[in-house]
Amino acid sequence: MMASSVELEDAILRLLEERGADKTICPSEAARVVAGEDWRESMPAVREAAHRLVSRGSIVVTQEGEVVDGNTARGPVRLRLR
């Protein structure tokens, strides 16, 4: 069963708050929390949830430690509280 958008956003924020200030998570960590072994199928929805949180100003997307536009970034990204 696919997690709701609220569940995905909550998972991202909860993981980031648990990790602490200036720490990051991989989007796949949130997918694993909500989807378990089927986490790969949830990745597009996790990316969408992350984009919504970026739009609200809650988080930023980083790549190699630099804030990037998650819509155009290619390769691995990380998420961090703003």
PyMOL Python script that loads the backbone (N, CA, C, O; Angstrom):
from pymol import cmd

cmd.read_pdbstr("""\
ATOM      1  N   MET A   1       0.837  -1.187   0.000  1.00  0.00           N
ATOM      2  CA  MET A   1       0.000   0.000   0.000  1.00  0.00           C
ATOM      3  C   MET A   1       0.880   1.247   0.000  1.00  0.00           C
ATOM      4  O   MET A   1       1.834   1.341   0.772  1.00  0.00           O
ATOM      5  N   MET A   2       0.559   2.188  -0.856  1.00  0.00           N
ATOM      6  CA  MET A   2       1.341   3.419  -0.966  1.00  0.00           C
ATOM      7  C   MET A   2       0.995   4.361   0.190  1.00  0.00           C
ATOM      8  O   MET A   2      -0.176   4.540   0.525  1.00  0.00           O
ATOM      9  N   ALA A   3       2.004   4.949   0.784  1.00  0.00           N
ATOM     10  CA  ALA A   3       1.800   5.894   1.877  1.00  0.00           C
ATOM     11  C   ALA A   3       1.186   7.177   1.336  1.00  0.00           C
ATOM     12  O   ALA A   3       1.372   7.533   0.173  1.00  0.00           O
ATOM     13  N   SER A   4       0.452   7.863   2.206  1.00  0.00           N
ATOM     14  CA  SER A   4      -0.139   9.136   1.801  1.00  0.00           C
ATOM     15  C   SER A   4       0.941  10.211   1.752  1.00  0.00           C
ATOM     16  O   SER A   4       2.027  10.046   2.309  1.00  0.00           O
ATOM     17  N   SER A   5       0.627  11.307   1.082  1.00  0.00           N
ATOM     18  CA  SER A   5       1.587  12.408   0.994  1.00  0.00           C
ATOM     19  C   SER A   5       1.894  12.967   2.376  1.00  0.00           C
ATOM     20  O   SER A   5       3.030  13.358   2.645  1.00  0.00           O
ATOM     21  N   VAL A   6       0.897  13.010   3.257  1.00  0.00           N
ATOM     22  CA  VAL A   6       1.117  13.503   4.622  1.00  0.00           C
ATOM     23  C   VAL A   6       2.071  12.574   5.368  1.00  0.00           C
ATOM     24  O   VAL A   6       2.969  13.039   6.070  1.00  0.00           O
ATOM     25  N   GLU A   7       1.882  11.264   5.219  1.00  0.00           N
ATOM     26  CA  GLU A   7       2.774  10.302   5.879  1.00  0.00           C
ATOM     27  C   GLU A   7       4.209  10.453   5.386  1.00  0.00           C
ATOM     28  O   GLU A   7       5.150  10.372   6.175  1.00  0.00           O
ATOM     29  N   LEU A   8       4.376  10.670   4.100  1.00  0.00           N
ATOM     30  CA  LEU A   8       5.718  10.834   3.539  1.00  0.00           C
ATOM     31  C   LEU A   8       6.373  12.110   4.049  1.00  0.00           C
ATOM     32  O   LEU A   8       7.536  12.096   4.451  1.00  0.00           O
ATOM     33  N   GLU A   9       5.631  13.212   4.033  1.00  0.00           N
ATOM     34  CA  GLU A   9       6.179  14.473   4.536  1.00  0.00           C
ATOM     35  C   GLU A   9       6.531  14.346   6.013  1.00  0.00           C
ATOM     36  O   GLU A   9       7.590  14.803   6.443  1.00  0.00           O
ATOM     37  N   ASP A  10       5.640  13.723   6.794  1.00  0.00           N
ATOM     38  CA  ASP A  10       5.909  13.529   8.219  1.00  0.00           C
ATOM     39  C   ASP A  10       7.154  12.677   8.441  1.00  0.00           C
ATOM     40  O   ASP A  10       7.949  12.960   9.337  1.00  0.00           O
ATOM     41  N   ALA A  11       7.326  11.634   7.630  1.00  0.00           N
ATOM     42  CA  ALA A  11       8.499  10.767   7.775  1.00  0.00           C
ATOM     43  C   ALA A  11       9.779  11.544   7.497  1.00  0.00           C
ATOM     44  O   ALA A  11      10.762  11.401   8.224  1.00  0.00           O
ATOM     45  N   ILE A  12       9.774  12.362   6.454  1.00  0.00           N
ATOM     46  CA  ILE A  12      10.952  13.174   6.128  1.00  0.00           C
ATOM     47  C   ILE A  12      11.278  14.108   7.283  1.00  0.00           C
ATOM     48  O   ILE A  12      12.421  14.166   7.737  1.00  0.00           O
ATOM     49  N   LEU A  13      10.269  14.844   7.761  1.00  0.00           N
ATOM     50  CA  LEU A  13      10.508  15.812   8.834  1.00  0.00           C
ATOM     51  C   LEU A  13      10.928  15.129  10.129  1.00  0.00           C
ATOM     52  O   LEU A  13      11.816  15.619  10.827  1.00  0.00           O
ATOM     53  N   ARG A  14      10.300  14.006  10.457  1.00  0.00           N
ATOM     54  CA  ARG A  14      10.646  13.290  11.687  1.00  0.00           C
ATOM     55  C   ARG A  14      12.094  12.802  11.645  1.00  0.00           C
ATOM     56  O   ARG A  14      12.832  12.963  12.617  1.00  0.00           O
ATOM     57  N   LEU A  15      12.501  12.207  10.524  1.00  0.00           N
ATOM     58  CA  LEU A  15      13.884  11.737  10.395  1.00  0.00           C
ATOM     59  C   LEU A  15      14.872  12.891  10.520  1.00  0.00           C
ATOM     60  O   LEU A  15      15.903  12.760  11.179  1.00  0.00           O
ATOM     61  N   LEU A  16      14.559  14.013   9.890  1.00  0.00           N
ATOM     62  CA  LEU A  16      15.463  15.164   9.957  1.00  0.00           C
ATOM     63  C   LEU A  16      15.534  15.730  11.369  1.00  0.00           C
ATOM     64  O   LEU A  16      16.611  16.102  11.833  1.00  0.00           O
ATOM     65  N   GLU A  17      14.400  15.799  12.055  1.00  0.00           N
ATOM     66  CA  GLU A  17      14.405  16.308  13.430  1.00  0.00           C
ATOM     67  C   GLU A  17      15.173  15.374  14.354  1.00  0.00           C
ATOM     68  O   GLU A  17      15.897  15.830  15.239  1.00  0.00           O
ATOM     69  N   GLU A  18      15.018  14.065  14.152  1.00  0.00           N
ATOM     70  CA  GLU A  18      15.765  13.092  14.958  1.00  0.00           C
ATOM     71  C   GLU A  18      17.260  13.188  14.690  1.00  0.00           C
ATOM     72  O   GLU A  18      18.067  13.027  15.604  1.00  0.00           O
ATOM     73  N   ARG A  19      17.626  13.445  13.459  1.00  0.00           N
ATOM     74  CA  ARG A  19      19.036  13.516  13.060  1.00  0.00           C
ATOM     75  C   ARG A  19      19.702  14.743  13.677  1.00  0.00           C
ATOM     76  O   ARG A  19      20.862  14.682  14.085  1.00  0.00           O
ATOM     77  N   GLY A  20      18.971  15.860  13.745  1.00  0.00           N
ATOM     78  CA  GLY A  20      19.509  17.060  14.372  1.00  0.00           C
ATOM     79  C   GLY A  20      19.875  18.140  13.374  1.00  0.00           C
ATOM     80  O   GLY A  20      19.893  17.922  12.163  1.00  0.00           O
ATOM     81  N   ALA A  21      20.167  19.310  13.917  1.00  0.00           N
ATOM     82  CA  ALA A  21      20.467  20.495  13.109  1.00  0.00           C
ATOM     83  C   ALA A  21      21.661  20.255  12.193  1.00  0.00           C
ATOM     84  O   ALA A  21      22.645  19.626  12.582  1.00  0.00           O
ATOM     85  N   ASP A  22      21.556  20.762  10.985  1.00  0.00           N
ATOM     86  CA  ASP A  22      22.619  20.702   9.978  1.00  0.00           C
ATOM     87  C   ASP A  22      22.979  19.285   9.531  1.00  0.00           C
ATOM     88  O   ASP A  22      23.988  19.093   8.853  1.00  0.00           O
ATOM     89  N   LYS A  23      22.175  18.300   9.896  1.00  0.00           N
ATOM     90  CA  LYS A  23      22.393  16.925   9.438  1.00  0.00           C
ATOM     91  C   LYS A  23      21.438  16.643   8.289  1.00  0.00           C
ATOM     92  O   LYS A  23      20.414  17.310   8.146  1.00  0.00           O
ATOM     93  N   THR A  24      21.775  15.652   7.472  1.00  0.00           N
ATOM     94  CA  THR A  24      20.967  15.337   6.300  1.00  0.00           C
ATOM     95  C   THR A  24      20.492  13.891   6.332  1.00  0.00           C
ATOM     96  O   THR A  24      21.004  13.055   7.077  1.00  0.00           O
ATOM     97  N   ILE A  25      19.492  13.628   5.492  1.00  0.00           N
ATOM     98  CA  ILE A  25      19.053  12.253   5.262  1.00  0.00           C
ATOM     99  C   ILE A  25      19.026  12.018   3.760  1.00  0.00           C
ATOM    100  O   ILE A  25      18.935  12.958   2.970  1.00  0.00           O
ATOM    101  N   CYS A  26      19.104  10.772   3.388  1.00  0.00           N
ATOM    102  CA  CYS A  26      18.879  10.374   2.008  1.00  0.00           C
ATOM    103  C   CYS A  26      17.370  10.189   1.843  1.00  0.00           C
ATOM    104  O   CYS A  26      16.728   9.634   2.735  1.00  0.00           O
ATOM    105  N   PRO A  27      16.791  10.631   0.740  1.00  0.00           N
ATOM    106  CA  PRO A  27      15.353  10.423   0.544  1.00  0.00           C
ATOM    107  C   PRO A  27      14.938   8.959   0.700  1.00  0.00           C
ATOM    108  O   PRO A  27      13.811   8.678   1.109  1.00  0.00           O
ATOM    109  N   SER A  28      15.826   8.034   0.382  1.00  0.00           N
ATOM    110  CA  SER A  28      15.482   6.613   0.504  1.00  0.00           C
ATOM    111  C   SER A  28      15.237   6.203   1.955  1.00  0.00           C
ATOM    112  O   SER A  28      14.532   5.226   2.207  1.00  0.00           O
ATOM    113  N   GLU A  29      15.810   6.938   2.912  1.00  0.00           N
ATOM    114  CA  GLU A  29      15.561   6.624   4.317  1.00  0.00           C
ATOM    115  C   GLU A  29      14.086   6.811   4.648  1.00  0.00           C
ATOM    116  O   GLU A  29      13.499   5.991   5.354  1.00  0.00           O
ATOM    117  N   ALA A  30      13.485   7.882   4.145  1.00  0.00           N
ATOM    118  CA  ALA A  30      12.057   8.116   4.370  1.00  0.00           C
ATOM    119  C   ALA A  30      11.229   7.050   3.665  1.00  0.00           C
ATOM    120  O   ALA A  30      10.232   6.574   4.207  1.00  0.00           O
ATOM    121  N   ALA A  31      11.638   6.678   2.463  1.00  0.00           N
ATOM    122  CA  ALA A  31      10.920   5.632   1.727  1.00  0.00           C
ATOM    123  C   ALA A  31      10.947   4.319   2.497  1.00  0.00           C
ATOM    124  O   ALA A  31       9.942   3.610   2.547  1.00  0.00           O
ATOM    125  N   ARG A  32      12.078   3.992   3.092  1.00  0.00           N
ATOM    126  CA  ARG A  32      12.193   2.742   3.854  1.00  0.00           C
ATOM    127  C   ARG A  32      11.297   2.767   5.089  1.00  0.00           C
ATOM    128  O   ARG A  32      10.703   1.752   5.454  1.00  0.00           O
ATOM    129  N   VAL A  33      11.203   3.942   5.735  1.00  0.00           N
ATOM    130  CA  VAL A  33      10.359   4.057   6.928  1.00  0.00           C
ATOM    131  C   VAL A  33       8.901   3.779   6.584  1.00  0.00           C
ATOM    132  O   VAL A  33       8.219   3.057   7.311  1.00  0.00           O
ATOM    133  N   VAL A  34       8.424   4.342   5.492  1.00  0.00           N
ATOM    134  CA  VAL A  34       6.997   4.216   5.173  1.00  0.00           C
ATOM    135  C   VAL A  34       6.657   2.970   4.361  1.00  0.00           C
ATOM    136  O   VAL A  34       5.524   2.495   4.422  1.00  0.00           O
ATOM    137  N   ALA A  35       7.604   2.434   3.608  1.00  0.00           N
ATOM    138  CA  ALA A  35       7.272   1.335   2.701  1.00  0.00           C
ATOM    139  C   ALA A  35       8.017   0.034   2.973  1.00  0.00           C
ATOM    140  O   ALA A  35       7.729  -0.978   2.335  1.00  0.00           O
ATOM    141  N   GLY A  36       8.958   0.036   3.896  1.00  0.00           N
ATOM    142  CA  GLY A  36       9.681  -1.196   4.204  1.00  0.00           C
ATOM    143  C   GLY A  36      10.436  -1.729   3.000  1.00  0.00           C
ATOM    144  O   GLY A  36      11.159  -0.991   2.331  1.00  0.00           O
ATOM    145  N   GLU A  37      10.264  -3.014   2.730  1.00  0.00           N
ATOM    146  CA  GLU A  37      11.007  -3.657   1.647  1.00  0.00           C
ATOM    147  C   GLU A  37      10.623  -3.140   0.263  1.00  0.00           C
ATOM    148  O   GLU A  37      11.388  -3.290  -0.689  1.00  0.00           O
ATOM    149  N   ASP A  38       9.453  -2.538   0.149  1.00  0.00           N
ATOM    150  CA  ASP A  38       8.996  -2.003  -1.139  1.00  0.00           C
ATOM    151  C   ASP A  38       9.381  -0.535  -1.316  1.00  0.00           C
ATOM    152  O   ASP A  38       8.733   0.191  -2.069  1.00  0.00           O
ATOM    153  N   TRP A  39      10.424  -0.104  -0.630  1.00  0.00           N
ATOM    154  CA  TRP A  39      10.777   1.319  -0.601  1.00  0.00           C
ATOM    155  C   TRP A  39      11.065   1.893  -1.979  1.00  0.00           C
ATOM    156  O   TRP A  39      10.753   3.057  -2.228  1.00  0.00           O
ATOM    157  N   ARG A  40      11.642   1.126  -2.868  1.00  0.00           N
ATOM    158  CA  ARG A  40      12.004   1.660  -4.195  1.00  0.00           C
ATOM    159  C   ARG A  40      10.781   2.180  -4.946  1.00  0.00           C
ATOM    160  O   ARG A  40      10.856   3.194  -5.641  1.00  0.00           O
ATOM    161  N   GLU A  41       9.654   1.480  -4.804  1.00  0.00           N
ATOM    162  CA  GLU A  41       8.427   1.904  -5.468  1.00  0.00           C
ATOM    163  C   GLU A  41       7.926   3.241  -4.935  1.00  0.00           C
ATOM    164  O   GLU A  41       7.198   3.951  -5.629  1.00  0.00           O
ATOM    165  N   SER A  42       8.311   3.588  -3.709  1.00  0.00           N
ATOM    166  CA  SER A  42       7.858   4.831  -3.079  1.00  0.00           C
ATOM    167  C   SER A  42       8.739   6.030  -3.395  1.00  0.00           C
ATOM    168  O   SER A  42       8.387   7.159  -3.051  1.00  0.00           O
ATOM    169  N   MET A  43       9.873   5.808  -4.039  1.00  0.00           N
ATOM    170  CA  MET A  43      10.807   6.915  -4.268  1.00  0.00           C
ATOM    171  C   MET A  43      10.208   8.093  -5.048  1.00  0.00           C
ATOM    172  O   MET A  43      10.442   9.236  -4.655  1.00  0.00           O
ATOM    173  N   PRO A  44       9.456   7.880  -6.121  1.00  0.00           N
ATOM    174  CA  PRO A  44       8.865   9.047  -6.799  1.00  0.00           C
ATOM    175  C   PRO A  44       7.967   9.865  -5.862  1.00  0.00           C
ATOM    176  O   PRO A  44       7.991  11.095  -5.897  1.00  0.00           O
ATOM    177  N   ALA A  45       7.179   9.184  -5.029  1.00  0.00           N
ATOM    178  CA  ALA A  45       6.301   9.890  -4.094  1.00  0.00           C
ATOM    179  C   ALA A  45       7.111  10.609  -3.017  1.00  0.00           C
ATOM    180  O   ALA A  45       6.726  11.694  -2.580  1.00  0.00           O
ATOM    181  N   VAL A  46       8.224  10.023  -2.584  1.00  0.00           N
ATOM    182  CA  VAL A  46       9.089  10.683  -1.597  1.00  0.00           C
ATOM    183  C   VAL A  46       9.703  11.939  -2.207  1.00  0.00           C
ATOM    184  O   VAL A  46       9.778  12.975  -1.547  1.00  0.00           O
ATOM    185  N   ARG A  47      10.140  11.855  -3.453  1.00  0.00           N
ATOM    186  CA  ARG A  47      10.697  13.043  -4.120  1.00  0.00           C
ATOM    187  C   ARG A  47       9.646  14.146  -4.218  1.00  0.00           C
ATOM    188  O   ARG A  47       9.952  15.317  -3.996  1.00  0.00           O
ATOM    189  N   GLU A  48       8.408  13.775  -4.548  1.00  0.00           N
ATOM    190  CA  GLU A  48       7.329  14.764  -4.620  1.00  0.00           C
ATOM    191  C   GLU A  48       7.072  15.388  -3.253  1.00  0.00           C
ATOM    192  O   GLU A  48       6.876  16.599  -3.150  1.00  0.00           O
ATOM    193  N   ALA A  49       7.070  14.567  -2.202  1.00  0.00           N
ATOM    194  CA  ALA A  49       6.872  15.075  -0.843  1.00  0.00           C
ATOM    195  C   ALA A  49       7.998  16.038  -0.471  1.00  0.00           C
ATOM    196  O   ALA A  49       7.752  17.082   0.133  1.00  0.00           O
ATOM    197  N   ALA A  50       9.226  15.687  -0.831  1.00  0.00           N
ATOM    198  CA  ALA A  50      10.364  16.571  -0.550  1.00  0.00           C
ATOM    199  C   ALA A  50      10.211  17.895  -1.291  1.00  0.00           C
ATOM    200  O   ALA A  50      10.504  18.951  -0.729  1.00  0.00           O
ATOM    201  N   HIS A  51       9.759  17.856  -2.539  1.00  0.00           N
ATOM    202  CA  HIS A  51       9.566  19.095  -3.304  1.00  0.00           C
ATOM    203  C   HIS A  51       8.509  19.981  -2.651  1.00  0.00           C
ATOM    204  O   HIS A  51       8.650  21.203  -2.631  1.00  0.00           O
ATOM    205  N   ARG A  52       7.449  19.371  -2.117  1.00  0.00           N
ATOM    206  CA  ARG A  52       6.423  20.167  -1.426  1.00  0.00           C
ATOM    207  C   ARG A  52       7.010  20.827  -0.185  1.00  0.00           C
ATOM    208  O   ARG A  52       6.726  21.991   0.096  1.00  0.00           O
ATOM    209  N   LEU A  53       7.832  20.082   0.558  1.00  0.00           N
ATOM    210  CA  LEU A  53       8.451  20.645   1.763  1.00  0.00           C
ATOM    211  C   LEU A  53       9.433  21.756   1.416  1.00  0.00           C
ATOM    212  O   LEU A  53       9.549  22.731   2.158  1.00  0.00           O
ATOM    213  N   VAL A  54      10.137  21.621   0.303  1.00  0.00           N
ATOM    214  CA  VAL A  54      11.028  22.691  -0.165  1.00  0.00           C
ATOM    215  C   VAL A  54      10.197  23.921  -0.505  1.00  0.00           C
ATOM    216  O   VAL A  54      10.562  25.037  -0.133  1.00  0.00           O
ATOM    217  N   SER A  55       9.089  23.729  -1.205  1.00  0.00           N
ATOM    218  CA  SER A  55       8.228  24.850  -1.600  1.00  0.00           C
ATOM    219  C   SER A  55       7.688  25.596  -0.389  1.00  0.00           C
ATOM    220  O   SER A  55       7.497  26.811  -0.441  1.00  0.00           O
ATOM    221  N   ARG A  56       7.443  24.877   0.701  1.00  0.00           N
ATOM    222  CA  ARG A  56       6.948  25.502   1.937  1.00  0.00           C
ATOM    223  C   ARG A  56       8.065  26.138   2.758  1.00  0.00           C
ATOM    224  O   ARG A  56       7.797  26.838   3.735  1.00  0.00           O
ATOM    225  N   GLY A  57       9.309  25.898   2.368  1.00  0.00           N
ATOM    226  CA  GLY A  57      10.429  26.460   3.111  1.00  0.00           C
ATOM    227  C   GLY A  57      10.849  25.643   4.313  1.00  0.00           C
ATOM    228  O   GLY A  57      11.583  26.140   5.166  1.00  0.00           O
ATOM    229  N   SER A  58      10.400  24.396   4.404  1.00  0.00           N
ATOM    230  CA  SER A  58      10.725  23.550   5.556  1.00  0.00           C
ATOM    231  C   SER A  58      12.086  22.881   5.442  1.00  0.00           C
ATOM    232  O   SER A  58      12.790  22.718   6.439  1.00  0.00           O
ATOM    233  N   ILE A  59      12.456  22.491   4.219  1.00  0.00           N
ATOM    234  CA  ILE A  59      13.713  21.777   4.002  1.00  0.00           C
ATOM    235  C   ILE A  59      14.420  22.328   2.771  1.00  0.00           C
ATOM    236  O   ILE A  59      13.857  23.115   2.011  1.00  0.00           O
ATOM    237  N   VAL A  60      15.664  21.898   2.592  1.00  0.00           N
ATOM    238  CA  VAL A  60      16.418  22.179   1.369  1.00  0.00           C
ATOM    239  C   VAL A  60      16.957  20.858   0.835  1.00  0.00           C
ATOM    240  O   VAL A  60      17.117  19.887   1.574  1.00  0.00           O
ATOM    241  N   VAL A  61      17.231  20.845  -0.456  1.00  0.00           N
ATOM    242  CA  VAL A  61      17.861  19.699  -1.108  1.00  0.00           C
ATOM    243  C   VAL A  61      19.331  20.041  -1.283  1.00  0.00           C
ATOM    244  O   VAL A  61      19.667  21.139  -1.727  1.00  0.00           O
ATOM    245  N   THR A  62      20.206  19.109  -0.937  1.00  0.00           N
ATOM    246  CA  THR A  62      21.641  19.353  -1.092  1.00  0.00           C
ATOM    247  C   THR A  62      22.270  18.262  -1.946  1.00  0.00           C
ATOM    248  O   THR A  62      21.769  17.143  -2.055  1.00  0.00           O
ATOM    249  N   GLN A  63      23.381  18.642  -2.539  1.00  0.00           N
ATOM    250  CA  GLN A  63      24.184  17.705  -3.319  1.00  0.00           C
ATOM    251  C   GLN A  63      25.632  18.094  -3.072  1.00  0.00           C
ATOM    252  O   GLN A  63      26.030  19.234  -3.309  1.00  0.00           O
ATOM    253  N   GLU A  64      26.406  17.145  -2.599  1.00  0.00           N
ATOM    254  CA  GLU A  64      27.805  17.403  -2.246  1.00  0.00           C
ATOM    255  C   GLU A  64      27.921  18.592  -1.296  1.00  0.00           C
ATOM    256  O   GLU A  64      28.852  19.391  -1.395  1.00  0.00           O
ATOM    257  N   GLY A  65      26.953  18.701  -0.364  1.00  0.00           N
ATOM    258  CA  GLY A  65      26.986  19.732   0.658  1.00  0.00           C
ATOM    259  C   GLY A  65      26.449  21.088   0.254  1.00  0.00           C
ATOM    260  O   GLY A  65      26.332  21.975   1.099  1.00  0.00           O
ATOM    261  N   GLU A  66      26.120  21.275  -1.007  1.00  0.00           N
ATOM    262  CA  GLU A  66      25.615  22.558  -1.503  1.00  0.00           C
ATOM    263  C   GLU A  66      24.113  22.469  -1.746  1.00  0.00           C
ATOM    264  O   GLU A  66      23.615  21.448  -2.220  1.00  0.00           O
ATOM    265  N   VAL A  67      23.390  23.547  -1.420  1.00  0.00           N
ATOM    266  CA  VAL A  67      21.958  23.594  -1.693  1.00  0.00           C
ATOM    267  C   VAL A  67      21.752  23.650  -3.200  1.00  0.00           C
ATOM    268  O   VAL A  67      22.379  24.451  -3.893  1.00  0.00           O
ATOM    269  N   VAL A  68      20.861  22.785  -3.705  1.00  0.00           N
ATOM    270  CA  VAL A  68      20.589  22.705  -5.142  1.00  0.00           C
ATOM    271  C   VAL A  68      19.082  22.709  -5.376  1.00  0.00           C
ATOM    272  O   VAL A  68      18.292  22.530  -4.449  1.00  0.00           O
ATOM    273  N   ASP A  69      18.707  22.916  -6.617  1.00  0.00           N
ATOM    274  CA  ASP A  69      17.312  22.806  -7.028  1.00  0.00           C
ATOM    275  C   ASP A  69      17.014  21.323  -7.232  1.00  0.00           C
ATOM    276  O   ASP A  69      17.561  20.693  -8.137  1.00  0.00           O
ATOM    277  N   GLY A  70      16.160  20.778  -6.401  1.00  0.00           N
ATOM    278  CA  GLY A  70      15.843  19.359  -6.483  1.00  0.00           C
ATOM    279  C   GLY A  70      15.175  18.951  -7.779  1.00  0.00           C
ATOM    280  O   GLY A  70      15.185  17.775  -8.141  1.00  0.00           O
ATOM    281  N   ASN A  71      14.591  19.919  -8.487  1.00  0.00           N
ATOM    282  CA  ASN A  71      13.938  19.609  -9.761  1.00  0.00           C
ATOM    283  C   ASN A  71      14.940  19.381 -10.882  1.00  0.00           C
ATOM    284  O   ASN A  71      14.643  18.680 -11.849  1.00  0.00           O
ATOM    285  N   THR A  72      16.116  19.964 -10.759  1.00  0.00           N
ATOM    286  CA  THR A  72      17.094  19.864 -11.843  1.00  0.00           C
ATOM    287  C   THR A  72      18.343  19.073 -11.464  1.00  0.00           C
ATOM    288  O   THR A  72      19.144  18.732 -12.334  1.00  0.00           O
ATOM    289  N   ALA A  73      18.517  18.779 -10.177  1.00  0.00           N
ATOM    290  CA  ALA A  73      19.709  18.046  -9.733  1.00  0.00           C
ATOM    291  C   ALA A  73      19.720  16.645 -10.328  1.00  0.00           C
ATOM    292  O   ALA A  73      18.683  15.986 -10.408  1.00  0.00           O
ATOM    293  N   ARG A  74      20.875  16.206 -10.735  1.00  0.00           N
ATOM    294  CA  ARG A  74      21.070  14.852 -11.256  1.00  0.00           C
ATOM    295  C   ARG A  74      22.004  14.117 -10.309  1.00  0.00           C
ATOM    296  O   ARG A  74      22.991  14.677  -9.834  1.00  0.00           O
ATOM    297  N   GLY A  75      21.686  12.866 -10.042  1.00  0.00           N
ATOM    298  CA  GLY A  75      22.508  12.081  -9.135  1.00  0.00           C
ATOM    299  C   GLY A  75      21.973  12.134  -7.717  1.00  0.00           C
ATOM    300  O   GLY A  75      20.890  12.666  -7.474  1.00  0.00           O
ATOM    301  N   PRO A  76      22.738  11.577  -6.775  1.00  0.00           N
ATOM    302  CA  PRO A  76      22.285  11.482  -5.389  1.00  0.00           C
ATOM    303  C   PRO A  76      22.103  12.855  -4.747  1.00  0.00           C
ATOM    304  O   PRO A  76      22.921  13.757  -4.928  1.00  0.00           O
ATOM    305  N   VAL A  77      21.019  12.991  -3.997  1.00  0.00           N
ATOM    306  CA  VAL A  77      20.760  14.216  -3.243  1.00  0.00           C
ATOM    307  C   VAL A  77      20.493  13.844  -1.796  1.00  0.00           C
ATOM    308  O   VAL A  77      20.224  12.688  -1.470  1.00  0.00           O
ATOM    309  N   ARG A  78      20.574  14.847  -0.938  1.00  0.00           N
ATOM    310  CA  ARG A  78      20.281  14.695   0.484  1.00  0.00           C
ATOM    311  C   ARG A  78      19.257  15.764   0.852  1.00  0.00           C
ATOM    312  O   ARG A  78      19.092  16.751   0.135  1.00  0.00           O
ATOM    313  N   LEU A  79      18.577  15.562   1.967  1.00  0.00           N
ATOM    314  CA  LEU A  79      17.590  16.510   2.463  1.00  0.00           C
ATOM    315  C   LEU A  79      18.046  17.034   3.812  1.00  0.00           C
ATOM    316  O   LEU A  79      18.613  16.294   4.616  1.00  0.00           O
ATOM    317  N   ARG A  80      17.795  18.331   4.061  1.00  0.00           N
ATOM    318  CA  ARG A  80      18.208  18.965   5.321  1.00  0.00           C
ATOM    319  C   ARG A  80      17.142  19.963   5.740  1.00  0.00           C
ATOM    320  O   ARG A  80      16.511  20.598   4.894  1.00  0.00           O
ATOM    321  N   LEU A  81      16.942  20.100   7.039  1.00  0.00           N
ATOM    322  CA  LEU A  81      16.032  21.136   7.521  1.00  0.00           C
ATOM    323  C   LEU A  81      16.574  22.500   7.140  1.00  0.00           C
ATOM    324  O   LEU A  81      17.787  22.708   7.122  1.00  0.00           O
ATOM    325  N   ARG A  82      15.686  23.424   6.837  1.00  0.00           N
ATOM    326  CA  ARG A  82      16.101  24.782   6.485  1.00  0.00           C
ATOM    327  C   ARG A  82      16.511  25.514   7.737  1.00  0.00           C
ATOM    328  O   ARG A  82      16.898  26.680   7.672  1.00  0.00           O
TER     329      ARG A  82
END
""", "prot")
cmd.dss("prot")
cmd.show_as("cartoon", "prot")
cmd.util.cbc("prot")
cmd.orient("prot")
